[in-house]
Amino acid sequence: MKNWIYPLMVVVAASCYGILSTIIKVAMANGFTAAEAVTSQYFIGFALAVLLLLFTKRKIPRLRGWKVLALSGTFTAATGMVYGQSLVYLPASLAVVLLFQFTWIGMFLDCIVHRRWLKRTEAVSLVLLFGGTILAAGVIDADLSSIPWQGWAWGIGAAFCFSAFMFVNGIKVEGMDTTTRLFFVSFAAAIVISIFQTPEIVWNGQLFNEGLWVYGLLLGFFGIIMPICFFSIAVPHVGSGLASILSAMELPVAVIASVLVLNETLTILQVVGIFVILFGMVLPSIFSRNPKIVKPV
């Protein structure tokens, strides 16, 4: 497989995450809570993973690297829960901005773990991404004084959770294919969601009788199946640091989705910000000649 495929897979996976906030906002506008939407996402996402496993495997495969898979599932669920909670307090644009801080958090985490200094192209890219984020989110002229502290806390917390997920998901598990990994990660995530969210939507009939399953299906496919599969394949090849930068595609997609679905306005500054983000994403990919391969466990 050509080297450009792996960065492209990270971009596609991040783009899938970019539409989640819009789907959750639409679900909330139709009478569901953020917790109910997130719960449906992980339950239906796990069901889709089971179906995919049944179609591709004759039996349940052996569990390997359970610590990595459990951590990956836990951080996946934590990201969904914390980000969903931030949308209760924050407008979608600001919630995305705070989540977007995973770019520099993930990069510095990669530097700390691998005991290396930040490359010049990476530093320039982070500066461009940060500036583009402020422009693309349209928060320059916004009044932020009324935003409660809980919103800021949940938003930054989501960024840390997503950075941890990106890093753990980049660790290869010897002898485990993508479909099997998806099954175990989504299973771990569903368990965490069952403990901390609203599992009663399954037995009280709300999931299927009131139409919540429609949002769950969209959230499960774009928030579980696609990103976990693509990240599992691509991140070990590009490295968690570069993957964090390439995942910047999430913000432009989130902005465009909010414009098309939520009828939010798109200003010239936001368009400029999107192009700055895209340039910041491409910069380290151009100068990266030897992607970091994460050692298997």
Backbone bond lengths (Angstrom), bond angles and torsions (degrees), N, CA, C in turn:
res aa  C-N    CA-C-N  psi(-1)  N-CA   C-N-CA  omega(-1)  CA-C   N-CA-C  phi
1 M - - - 1.468 - - 1.524 109.81 -
2 K 1.306 116.72 132.19 1.448 120.58 -177.25 1.523 111.02 -66.08
3 N 1.339 114.89 150.96 1.459 120.06 -173.96 1.526 113.42 -62.11
4 W 1.330 117.42 -29.14 1.463 119.06 -176.73 1.523 112.25 -71.89
5 I 1.334 116.75 -17.47 1.464 120.35 -179.96 1.526 110.69 -64.15
6 Y 1.328 117.66 -40.89 1.458 120.96 -175.27 1.540 112.45 -66.22
7 P 1.330 119.04 -47.39 1.471 117.99 174.13 1.525 112.77 -59.72
8 L 1.348 116.56 -37.04 1.462 120.01 178.86 1.523 111.09 -63.64
9 M 1.330 116.75 -38.25 1.461 120.48 179.13 1.528 111.06 -64.99
10 V 1.330 117.26 -37.52 1.466 120.43 176.17 1.520 110.61 -63.99
11 V 1.327 116.68 -42.24 1.463 121.28 179.30 1.535 110.73 -62.60
12 V 1.333 116.86 -43.29 1.465 120.77 179.57 1.523 110.44 -64.51
13 A 1.344 117.02 -43.76 1.457 121.08 179.09 1.525 111.01 -61.24
14 A 1.325 116.50 -43.48 1.464 120.19 178.85 1.523 111.09 -65.55
15 S 1.328 116.61 -35.92 1.466 120.54 177.99 1.520 111.24 -62.59
16 C 1.337 115.65 -36.10 1.467 119.66 176.93 1.525 110.59 -61.47
17 Y 1.332 116.87 -42.52 1.457 120.50 177.65 1.530 111.75 -63.80
18 G 1.339 115.80 -28.23 1.460 119.77 -176.01 1.514 114.42 -64.94
19 I 1.344 118.11 -24.75 1.462 119.77 -177.70 1.520 112.61 -93.39
20 L 1.341 117.43 -4.89 1.463 119.79 -175.24 1.521 112.67 -64.98
21 S 1.345 116.98 -41.64 1.467 119.43 -177.68 1.517 111.11 -61.78
22 T 1.338 116.94 -37.54 1.462 120.79 178.83 1.528 110.61 -66.38
23 I 1.342 117.01 -42.63 1.464 120.26 179.74 1.525 110.59 -63.70
24 I 1.338 116.84 -42.27 1.464 120.38 179.35 1.524 110.77 -64.71
25 K 1.331 117.34 -40.61 1.461 120.85 178.01 1.531 111.41 -62.62
26 V 1.325 116.69 -39.53 1.466 120.20 177.93 1.524 109.95 -65.93
27 A 1.326 117.29 -40.95 1.466 120.82 177.67 1.523 111.04 -62.43
28 M 1.334 117.13 -40.74 1.460 121.40 178.38 1.527 110.72 -65.90
29 A 1.331 116.21 -36.95 1.466 119.89 178.35 1.524 111.84 -67.48
30 N 1.330 117.26 -20.38 1.460 121.62 179.55 1.525 112.74 -100.94
31 G 1.325 116.47 19.48 1.447 121.03 170.05 1.512 117.20 99.21
32 F 1.324 118.47 0.35 1.459 120.63 179.12 1.526 110.12 -97.17
33 T 1.299 117.05 154.94 1.456 120.89 176.59 1.521 109.68 -87.81
34 A 1.344 115.70 163.38 1.461 120.03 178.22 1.528 110.28 -62.03
35 A 1.338 117.02 -38.81 1.470 121.16 -179.97 1.524 111.03 -63.36
36 E 1.330 116.94 -40.23 1.467 120.19 178.79 1.520 111.12 -66.25
37 A 1.329 116.61 -40.91 1.462 120.21 178.77 1.523 111.17 -64.13
38 V 1.336 116.33 -43.82 1.464 120.62 -179.91 1.529 110.77 -65.64
39 T 1.336 116.88 -40.95 1.464 120.31 178.21 1.518 111.02 -61.27
40 S 1.322 117.10 -45.22 1.465 120.30 178.44 1.525 111.02 -62.28
41 Q 1.322 116.86 -34.79 1.468 121.07 178.66 1.521 111.47 -59.46
42 Y 1.321 116.78 -48.25 1.463 119.79 -174.32 1.525 112.61 -79.60
43 F 1.321 117.64 -31.62 1.459 119.95 177.04 1.528 111.23 -68.94
44 I 1.317 116.22 -48.36 1.463 119.67 -179.89 1.530 110.31 -71.59
45 G 1.324 116.64 -34.17 1.462 119.81 175.39 1.515 111.52 -59.93
46 F 1.338 116.46 -41.72 1.461 120.12 177.63 1.530 110.50 -66.66
47 A 1.331 117.59 -39.99 1.464 121.05 177.53 1.528 111.03 -60.65
48 L 1.313 117.23 -40.53 1.465 121.04 177.24 1.525 110.80 -65.34
49 A 1.330 116.49 -38.72 1.472 120.38 178.02 1.521 110.86 -64.35
50 V 1.335 116.75 -37.96 1.470 120.92 177.86 1.525 110.51 -64.35
51 L 1.327 116.62 -45.28 1.463 120.42 178.55 1.519 111.20 -60.94
52 L 1.323 115.95 -42.43 1.464 120.03 179.35 1.523 110.94 -63.27
53 L 1.319 116.54 -39.25 1.463 120.50 178.52 1.527 111.15 -66.42
54 L 1.339 116.91 -41.38 1.459 120.78 -179.37 1.527 111.87 -64.47
55 F 1.331 116.33 -34.08 1.459 119.97 -179.47 1.527 112.60 -78.05
56 T 1.319 116.92 -21.32 1.465 119.91 -175.47 1.524 113.56 -110.13
57 K 1.339 117.64 -17.10 1.468 120.92 -178.26 1.522 110.07 -126.61
58 R 1.318 116.07 149.04 1.459 121.01 178.26 1.519 112.10 -87.92
59 K 1.309 116.61 -20.91 1.461 120.84 179.04 1.516 109.33 -150.06
60 I 1.326 115.62 163.22 1.458 119.96 178.85 1.524 108.92 -68.01
61 P 1.313 117.81 122.37 1.465 120.70 -176.72 1.527 112.33 -70.53
62 R 1.320 114.45 164.14 1.449 120.42 -179.70 1.517 110.56 -71.87
63 L 1.331 115.41 142.40 1.456 121.13 -179.92 1.520 110.03 -81.22
64 R 1.332 115.62 124.41 1.451 122.16 175.71 1.527 108.61 -127.55
65 G 1.324 115.76 152.51 1.457 119.91 176.38 1.519 112.62 55.16
66 W 1.334 116.91 44.68 1.454 120.76 -171.71 1.523 113.02 -62.56
67 K 1.330 117.15 -29.80 1.464 119.23 179.56 1.531 111.35 -65.18
68 V 1.334 115.67 -43.30 1.465 120.14 178.47 1.521 110.58 -64.35
69 L 1.327 116.80 -44.66 1.465 121.24 -178.59 1.525 111.42 -66.12
70 A 1.336 116.80 -39.75 1.458 120.51 179.32 1.524 110.71 -65.98
71 L 1.334 116.45 -42.06 1.466 119.88 177.97 1.528 111.13 -65.34
72 S 1.326 116.25 -41.97 1.460 120.20 179.31 1.524 111.01 -61.30
73 G 1.337 116.59 -45.02 1.460 120.28 177.95 1.511 112.67 -65.45
74 T 1.334 116.53 -38.36 1.463 120.80 179.85 1.517 111.29 -65.12
75 F 1.331 116.67 -46.11 1.468 120.02 -179.61 1.527 111.45 -70.44
76 T 1.330 116.97 -30.60 1.472 119.66 174.73 1.522 110.33 -63.39
77 A 1.326 115.85 -48.38 1.463 120.57 178.90 1.521 111.31 -64.61
78 A 1.325 116.98 -41.66 1.467 120.60 -179.43 1.524 111.04 -61.90
79 T 1.335 116.38 -39.96 1.463 119.82 178.14 1.521 110.84 -61.09
80 G 1.330 116.27 -46.48 1.462 119.80 179.76 1.513 112.60 -63.07
81 M 1.335 116.91 -43.65 1.466 120.65 -178.64 1.527 111.76 -65.86
82 V 1.327 116.03 -48.38 1.471 120.32 -175.76 1.525 110.69 -69.41
83 Y 1.332 116.60 -41.25 1.464 119.50 179.14 1.521 110.99 -66.39
84 G 1.328 116.53 -41.09 1.458 119.67 176.90 1.522 111.72 -60.98
85 Q 1.328 116.68 -38.33 1.452 120.62 178.56 1.522 111.40 -68.06
86 S 1.323 117.44 -34.38 1.468 120.21 178.79 1.523 111.38 -65.02
87 L 1.349 116.73 -30.98 1.465 120.44 -179.57 1.527 111.88 -70.39
88 V 1.341 117.06 -15.40 1.462 120.70 175.61 1.523 110.30 -70.46
89 Y 1.330 116.42 -34.34 1.461 121.74 -175.32 1.528 113.82 -102.00
90 L 1.333 116.75 -21.45 1.458 120.26 -171.02 1.521 112.15 -118.46
91 P 1.342 117.42 150.10 1.463 119.03 167.93 1.518 108.91 -66.16
92 A 1.315 116.65 155.61 1.467 120.85 -174.50 1.520 111.96 -57.18
93 S 1.338 117.49 -39.17 1.458 120.61 -177.24 1.524 112.02 -63.63
94 L 1.329 117.23 -43.90 1.463 120.44 -179.23 1.529 110.84 -72.01
95 A 1.333 117.76 -36.33 1.460 120.76 177.40 1.525 110.75 -60.71
96 V 1.332 116.80 -39.79 1.454 121.26 178.47 1.523 110.45 -66.54
97 V 1.335 117.29 -39.40 1.463 121.07 178.91 1.522 110.71 -59.81
98 L 1.336 116.72 -45.45 1.463 119.99 -179.54 1.524 111.07 -67.64
99 L 1.328 117.05 -43.16 1.461 119.48 176.24 1.520 110.91 -60.25
100 F 1.314 115.84 -33.63 1.455 122.35 -176.32 1.524 112.77 -65.14
101 Q 1.320 117.31 -13.74 1.459 119.85 178.44 1.525 111.90 -66.84
102 F 1.347 116.77 -6.31 1.464 119.00 176.08 1.519 111.53 -62.69
103 T 1.343 118.57 -19.36 1.460 120.29 -178.31 1.526 110.71 -61.83
104 W 1.341 117.03 -52.41 1.465 118.22 -178.90 1.535 111.50 -78.87
105 I 1.348 116.94 -31.15 1.466 119.18 177.16 1.533 109.88 -63.18
106 G 1.331 116.47 -46.71 1.458 120.76 179.64 1.516 112.68 -64.09
107 M 1.335 116.42 -37.51 1.454 119.82 179.52 1.526 111.47 -65.93
108 F 1.322 116.39 -45.89 1.464 119.63 179.91 1.530 111.18 -68.55
109 L 1.328 117.61 -33.19 1.463 120.64 175.42 1.519 110.32 -62.83
110 D 1.324 116.33 -42.20 1.460 120.96 178.05 1.526 110.65 -62.86
111 C 1.331 117.07 -41.03 1.468 120.72 179.11 1.522 111.44 -65.10
112 I 1.332 116.87 -40.50 1.467 120.51 -179.15 1.520 110.99 -67.39
113 V 1.318 117.16 -46.52 1.459 120.74 -176.86 1.525 111.75 -66.27
114 H 1.336 116.59 -40.93 1.459 120.23 -177.94 1.526 112.50 -93.75
115 R 1.335 116.54 5.56 1.467 122.93 174.39 1.523 111.74 51.78
116 R 1.294 114.98 57.03 1.456 121.01 179.43 1.516 109.86 -134.89
117 W 1.332 115.27 161.88 1.451 120.22 176.88 1.517 109.87 -88.77
118 L 1.309 115.40 155.16 1.461 121.15 177.02 1.526 109.37 -66.35
119 K 1.327 116.38 128.95 1.458 120.17 177.92 1.524 110.45 -71.47
120 R 1.332 114.61 156.24 1.463 119.03 -178.06 1.523 111.20 -61.69
121 T 1.339 117.07 -43.18 1.466 119.62 -179.87 1.524 111.21 -65.34
122 E 1.337 116.82 -34.23 1.455 120.76 178.13 1.530 110.62 -67.15
123 A 1.326 116.67 -41.78 1.464 120.65 179.41 1.527 110.97 -63.96
124 V 1.345 116.31 -44.55 1.468 120.12 178.21 1.513 110.42 -62.89
125 S 1.326 115.96 -40.86 1.460 120.97 180.00 1.525 110.94 -62.28
126 L 1.333 117.62 -43.28 1.462 120.97 -179.80 1.524 111.60 -63.77
127 V 1.322 116.47 -38.87 1.467 120.30 177.22 1.528 110.35 -63.23
128 L 1.328 116.33 -44.38 1.466 120.48 178.41 1.524 111.12 -63.76
129 L 1.324 116.29 -42.15 1.460 120.34 -179.69 1.519 111.32 -64.14
130 F 1.324 116.61 -41.27 1.462 119.79 -179.87 1.532 110.77 -65.14
131 G 1.339 115.83 -45.90 1.466 118.80 178.66 1.514 111.94 -64.43
132 G 1.337 116.57 -42.03 1.453 119.82 178.71 1.506 112.61 -65.32
133 T 1.335 116.40 -32.63 1.463 120.85 178.68 1.523 111.19 -62.35
134 I 1.322 115.98 -46.86 1.465 120.57 -179.24 1.528 110.84 -60.71
135 L 1.342 115.95 -40.94 1.465 119.74 -179.86 1.524 111.40 -71.22
136 A 1.335 116.34 -47.93 1.469 120.50 -174.13 1.517 112.65 -65.83
137 A 1.325 117.42 -31.25 1.464 120.17 -177.49 1.526 112.49 -79.34
138 G 1.327 117.09 -13.09 1.457 120.47 177.72 1.513 114.67 67.27
139 V 1.334 116.78 36.17 1.465 119.96 -177.45 1.528 112.80 -103.36
140 I 1.332 117.59 3.67 1.470 119.65 -177.60 1.517 110.80 -63.84
141 D 1.322 116.77 -45.81 1.472 120.92 -177.74 1.519 112.79 -96.12
142 A 1.315 117.49 6.28 1.462 120.30 -177.11 1.525 110.97 -82.33
143 D 1.329 116.19 149.89 1.462 122.57 176.58 1.527 108.44 -89.02
144 L 1.334 115.82 108.74 1.461 121.13 -176.10 1.520 112.60 -98.76
145 S 1.332 117.21 2.48 1.465 120.22 -175.49 1.526 112.44 -68.61
146 S 1.325 117.29 -24.74 1.461 120.59 -177.36 1.528 113.38 -89.45
147 I 1.336 116.67 -1.29 1.466 120.28 -179.22 1.527 109.08 -74.87
148 P 1.333 119.18 123.18 1.473 121.45 179.79 1.521 111.43 -68.74
149 W 1.321 115.90 154.70 1.455 120.08 -178.12 1.529 112.14 -63.72
150 Q 1.350 116.01 -26.87 1.460 118.32 178.53 1.525 111.67 -61.42
151 G 1.328 116.43 -36.03 1.451 120.18 179.16 1.517 112.18 -63.69
152 W 1.354 116.42 -44.70 1.460 120.47 177.59 1.527 110.66 -61.67
153 A 1.329 116.11 -43.30 1.464 120.77 -177.36 1.530 111.58 -64.68
154 W 1.340 116.58 -46.91 1.457 119.84 179.43 1.526 111.11 -64.58
155 G 1.319 116.97 -39.28 1.466 120.81 -178.90 1.522 112.55 -63.58
156 I 1.340 116.50 -47.54 1.469 120.01 178.51 1.526 110.21 -67.41
157 G 1.330 116.60 -36.62 1.459 119.96 177.30 1.517 111.79 -60.17
158 A 1.335 116.72 -39.19 1.467 120.68 177.99 1.526 110.77 -63.04
159 A 1.338 116.65 -37.35 1.462 120.66 179.03 1.524 111.30 -63.82
160 F 1.328 116.91 -42.96 1.464 120.33 178.71 1.531 111.03 -66.08
161 C 1.334 116.97 -40.78 1.464 120.64 178.87 1.524 111.21 -63.22
162 F 1.327 116.34 -42.80 1.457 119.61 -178.82 1.524 111.15 -68.45
163 S 1.330 117.21 -36.18 1.467 120.45 176.98 1.519 110.37 -62.62
164 A 1.337 116.25 -42.61 1.465 120.49 178.74 1.527 110.74 -64.38
165 F 1.341 116.67 -40.27 1.459 120.29 177.93 1.526 111.02 -61.77
166 M 1.337 116.87 -44.53 1.453 120.87 -179.63 1.523 110.76 -60.17
167 F 1.326 116.00 -42.42 1.455 119.47 -177.70 1.532 111.28 -68.13
168 V 1.337 116.84 -48.87 1.463 120.31 -178.08 1.519 110.71 -65.61
169 N 1.321 117.16 -37.81 1.459 120.54 -178.06 1.522 111.73 -69.07
170 G 1.330 116.30 -14.85 1.461 119.79 177.75 1.511 113.78 -84.71
171 I 1.334 117.72 -3.23 1.462 121.37 179.30 1.534 109.01 -87.91
172 K 1.307 116.34 120.78 1.462 120.42 -178.95 1.525 110.24 -75.59
173 V 1.313 115.12 144.49 1.460 121.87 174.42 1.518 107.81 -108.94
174 E 1.304 116.67 118.42 1.462 122.09 -175.52 1.533 111.27 -58.25
175 G 1.345 115.58 128.69 1.454 121.09 174.53 1.510 115.32 77.47
176 M 1.334 118.76 15.56 1.467 120.99 -179.09 1.522 110.05 -120.70
177 D 1.335 115.63 124.84 1.457 119.74 179.38 1.524 110.59 -84.36
178 T 1.327 115.72 173.48 1.461 121.60 -173.50 1.522 112.65 -64.23
179 T 1.338 117.82 -42.77 1.462 121.22 -178.58 1.528 111.57 -62.52
180 T 1.329 115.80 -42.88 1.460 120.04 178.83 1.516 111.14 -65.27
181 R 1.323 116.09 -42.49 1.463 120.10 178.72 1.518 110.57 -62.28
182 L 1.325 116.53 -42.63 1.459 120.54 178.36 1.523 110.73 -58.05
183 F 1.327 117.43 -42.37 1.458 121.89 -179.47 1.526 111.35 -60.80
184 F 1.321 117.11 -50.13 1.463 120.24 -176.63 1.530 112.19 -70.32
185 V 1.324 117.15 -38.67 1.471 120.12 179.37 1.522 110.69 -66.10
186 S 1.334 116.90 -45.17 1.463 120.36 -179.87 1.528 110.84 -67.45
187 F 1.339 117.11 -31.70 1.464 120.93 176.59 1.528 110.64 -65.56
188 A 1.333 116.35 -45.70 1.467 120.40 177.65 1.526 110.85 -62.57
189 A 1.326 116.60 -40.64 1.457 120.55 179.53 1.526 111.42 -64.85
190 A 1.337 116.66 -40.53 1.464 120.83 179.68 1.527 110.98 -63.94
191 I 1.330 117.27 -36.40 1.466 120.54 177.83 1.528 110.52 -64.03
192 V 1.330 116.19 -46.08 1.470 120.47 179.45 1.524 110.57 -61.47
193 I 1.325 116.33 -43.48 1.466 121.20 179.26 1.529 110.42 -62.10
194 S 1.336 117.06 -39.45 1.468 121.16 179.98 1.521 111.66 -61.39
195 I 1.321 116.73 -31.58 1.462 121.32 -177.53 1.522 111.61 -79.58
196 F 1.334 116.74 -40.95 1.462 120.15 -168.81 1.525 114.92 -106.92
197 Q 1.324 119.35 -10.55 1.466 119.73 -176.78 1.534 110.83 -113.28
198 T 1.318 117.94 -135.14 1.470 121.66 -173.20 1.520 111.17 -122.05
199 P 1.343 118.48 73.06 1.468 120.44 -178.93 1.520 113.35 -65.85
200 E 1.334 117.76 -14.80 1.467 120.41 -178.34 1.523 113.21 -65.36
201 I 1.340 117.90 -12.55 1.466 119.46 178.10 1.525 111.21 -62.67
202 V 1.346 117.19 -20.25 1.467 120.39 -179.29 1.520 110.93 -75.96
203 W 1.347 117.70 -48.98 1.474 119.87 -174.38 1.523 114.28 -92.09
204 N 1.355 118.57 -12.02 1.461 118.29 176.91 1.533 111.98 -91.18
205 G 1.331 117.06 2.33 1.455 121.46 175.84 1.509 115.45 85.76
206 Q 1.329 118.10 -5.29 1.460 120.37 -175.83 1.521 112.67 -65.68
207 L 1.320 117.32 -34.95 1.464 120.76 -175.85 1.521 111.80 -61.57
208 F 1.341 116.77 -41.60 1.462 119.37 -174.55 1.530 113.39 -107.67
209 N 1.314 117.94 -29.47 1.468 120.60 -175.81 1.523 113.20 -81.33
210 E 1.316 117.17 -26.80 1.461 120.11 -175.69 1.524 113.70 -108.15
211 G 1.316 116.83 8.40 1.467 120.07 174.45 1.516 115.88 86.56
212 L 1.329 117.83 6.75 1.459 119.93 179.40 1.522 111.34 -64.88
213 W 1.323 116.90 -26.15 1.467 120.95 -177.41 1.530 111.93 -61.51
214 V 1.321 117.15 -28.13 1.468 119.78 179.63 1.526 109.93 -62.70
215 Y 1.337 116.12 -47.13 1.467 120.31 178.16 1.524 110.21 -68.89
216 G 1.327 116.69 -37.34 1.451 120.61 178.35 1.514 112.35 -62.48
217 L 1.338 115.78 -38.31 1.463 120.47 179.59 1.530 110.67 -65.28
218 L 1.337 115.77 -45.12 1.468 119.75 178.17 1.522 111.35 -64.96
219 L 1.338 115.97 -46.32 1.459 120.42 -179.76 1.525 111.28 -66.01
220 G 1.332 116.78 -38.34 1.452 120.53 -179.87 1.516 112.59 -66.34
221 F 1.327 116.29 -40.60 1.467 119.64 -179.06 1.531 111.11 -71.40
222 F 1.349 115.43 -49.46 1.465 119.29 -176.13 1.530 113.32 -83.70
223 G 1.323 117.21 -17.93 1.459 119.49 -177.82 1.516 114.60 -106.88
224 I 1.353 117.42 -13.80 1.462 121.17 -179.34 1.530 111.15 -122.75
225 I 1.327 116.98 -63.01 1.458 121.48 -171.95 1.533 112.38 -62.59
226 M 1.312 116.38 -58.68 1.467 120.02 -175.62 1.531 112.99 -63.80
227 P 1.332 119.32 -54.32 1.474 118.15 -175.52 1.518 114.19 -66.08
228 I 1.335 118.09 -41.44 1.464 119.19 -178.91 1.526 110.46 -65.21
229 C 1.333 117.22 -42.23 1.467 120.68 177.65 1.524 111.25 -60.78
230 F 1.316 116.17 -50.95 1.459 119.84 -175.19 1.524 111.79 -70.47
231 F 1.332 116.93 -41.92 1.460 119.13 178.12 1.524 110.83 -63.68
232 S 1.331 117.67 -39.76 1.460 121.16 -179.26 1.525 111.62 -61.73
233 I 1.316 116.34 -36.58 1.459 120.74 179.72 1.524 111.45 -77.81
234 A 1.332 116.84 -44.51 1.463 120.70 -166.80 1.524 115.04 -89.47
235 V 1.341 117.81 -39.45 1.467 119.61 -173.08 1.527 112.80 -59.90
236 P 1.342 120.71 -40.55 1.466 118.52 177.20 1.523 113.89 -59.92
237 H 1.338 117.72 -22.26 1.457 121.46 -179.16 1.521 113.20 -90.34
238 V 1.315 117.40 -33.67 1.474 119.32 -177.92 1.523 112.19 -97.78
239 G 1.348 117.64 -16.76 1.456 120.56 -177.43 1.516 111.14 89.91
240 S 1.322 117.05 148.70 1.462 120.54 -176.67 1.517 112.40 -68.79
241 G 1.349 117.40 -29.40 1.459 120.28 179.93 1.513 112.03 -66.37
242 L 1.333 116.86 -52.52 1.461 121.06 178.73 1.521 110.64 -66.29
243 A 1.328 117.04 -34.62 1.460 119.98 178.27 1.522 111.11 -61.99
244 S 1.335 117.43 -37.03 1.464 120.88 177.99 1.523 111.25 -62.62
245 I 1.327 115.88 -38.94 1.467 119.96 179.16 1.527 110.63 -70.70
246 L 1.327 116.51 -45.40 1.463 119.79 -179.84 1.524 111.90 -63.89
247 S 1.327 116.23 -27.52 1.466 120.14 179.51 1.525 112.16 -71.08
248 A 1.320 116.35 -2.57 1.463 119.98 175.64 1.520 111.93 -60.58
249 M 1.326 116.88 -16.29 1.464 120.73 177.84 1.521 111.31 -60.15
250 E 1.315 116.09 -19.27 1.462 120.36 -179.49 1.525 112.31 -58.05
251 L 1.333 116.84 -40.98 1.469 119.62 -176.03 1.528 113.24 -67.94
252 P 1.353 119.94 -50.42 1.469 118.20 176.77 1.524 113.04 -56.08
253 V 1.323 116.79 -39.93 1.468 120.05 179.07 1.527 110.21 -64.82
254 A 1.339 116.71 -41.30 1.464 120.49 179.19 1.523 111.29 -62.92
255 V 1.327 116.44 -41.10 1.467 120.43 179.10 1.527 110.68 -65.46
256 I 1.334 116.55 -46.23 1.464 120.40 -179.39 1.530 110.84 -63.76
257 A 1.344 117.26 -40.50 1.466 120.75 179.07 1.520 111.36 -63.68
258 S 1.338 116.74 -39.78 1.466 119.75 179.72 1.526 111.33 -67.57
259 V 1.327 116.25 -31.81 1.466 119.84 177.81 1.534 110.58 -70.86
260 L 1.324 116.47 -44.75 1.462 120.92 -176.12 1.524 112.93 -73.91
261 V 1.340 117.38 -37.92 1.463 120.80 -173.58 1.526 112.70 -99.26
262 L 1.335 116.30 -43.52 1.465 120.29 -176.43 1.519 112.91 -94.09
263 N 1.343 116.23 0.81 1.469 122.65 177.75 1.538 112.73 60.02
264 E 1.342 116.07 31.41 1.458 119.13 173.86 1.521 108.89 -76.33
265 T 1.323 116.73 153.22 1.462 120.87 -177.16 1.531 110.54 -82.20
266 L 1.311 115.72 150.48 1.464 122.13 177.89 1.523 108.37 -117.42
267 T 1.321 116.67 115.73 1.458 121.77 -177.24 1.523 111.20 -93.74
268 I 1.338 114.72 169.36 1.466 120.38 177.83 1.524 110.48 -62.21
269 L 1.339 116.37 -39.93 1.461 120.01 179.25 1.526 111.33 -61.23
270 Q 1.321 116.98 -38.07 1.460 120.48 178.60 1.519 111.36 -66.49
271 V 1.319 116.85 -40.11 1.463 120.66 177.11 1.526 110.42 -62.44
272 V 1.337 115.72 -43.91 1.464 119.89 177.24 1.527 110.22 -60.67
273 G 1.333 116.18 -43.43 1.458 120.65 179.48 1.517 112.37 -60.64
274 I 1.332 117.46 -39.46 1.466 121.16 179.02 1.525 110.66 -62.81
275 F 1.338 116.65 -43.10 1.461 119.46 179.24 1.530 111.88 -67.88
276 V 1.328 117.29 -35.06 1.466 120.58 176.12 1.531 109.95 -63.62
277 I 1.346 116.36 -42.22 1.467 120.77 178.21 1.525 110.79 -62.26
278 L 1.318 116.95 -44.88 1.461 120.34 -179.92 1.526 111.42 -61.73
279 F 1.332 116.58 -39.21 1.460 120.00 177.87 1.526 110.76 -67.39
280 G 1.328 115.89 -40.73 1.460 120.06 178.05 1.520 112.06 -63.82
281 M 1.332 116.91 -31.80 1.463 121.10 177.43 1.520 111.67 -69.84
282 V 1.319 116.18 -43.53 1.460 121.15 -174.15 1.531 111.76 -72.80
283 L 1.314 116.84 -30.52 1.464 121.41 -173.13 1.532 113.52 -53.80
284 P 1.342 120.05 -55.95 1.467 118.31 -178.93 1.523 113.45 -68.25
285 S 1.337 117.23 -26.90 1.468 119.82 178.74 1.527 110.82 -66.97
286 I 1.328 116.17 -35.43 1.456 120.28 -179.66 1.527 111.17 -66.75
287 F 1.330 115.86 -41.17 1.460 120.00 -175.27 1.527 113.31 -91.24
288 S 1.335 116.83 -6.17 1.460 119.80 179.46 1.523 109.47 -83.06
289 R 1.320 115.59 119.01 1.463 120.31 -178.34 1.526 112.37 -106.89
290 N 1.327 115.74 -28.45 1.463 120.18 -177.28 1.516 110.01 -128.02
291 P 1.338 118.43 86.65 1.455 121.36 179.64 1.520 111.26 -57.62
292 K 1.327 113.87 145.61 1.449 120.39 -178.27 1.516 110.05 -77.38
293 I 1.351 117.28 124.21 1.447 121.80 176.39 1.509 108.51 -98.39
294 V 1.319 116.91 120.49 1.453 121.30 -179.07 1.511 109.32 -77.52
295 K 1.318 118.68 132.65 1.447 122.90 -178.67 1.522 110.76 -66.77
296 P 1.364 116.45 142.14 1.455 119.54 178.58 1.512 111.03 -72.89
297 V 1.348 114.76 161.61 1.446 120.12 177.09 1.531 109.18 -113.47
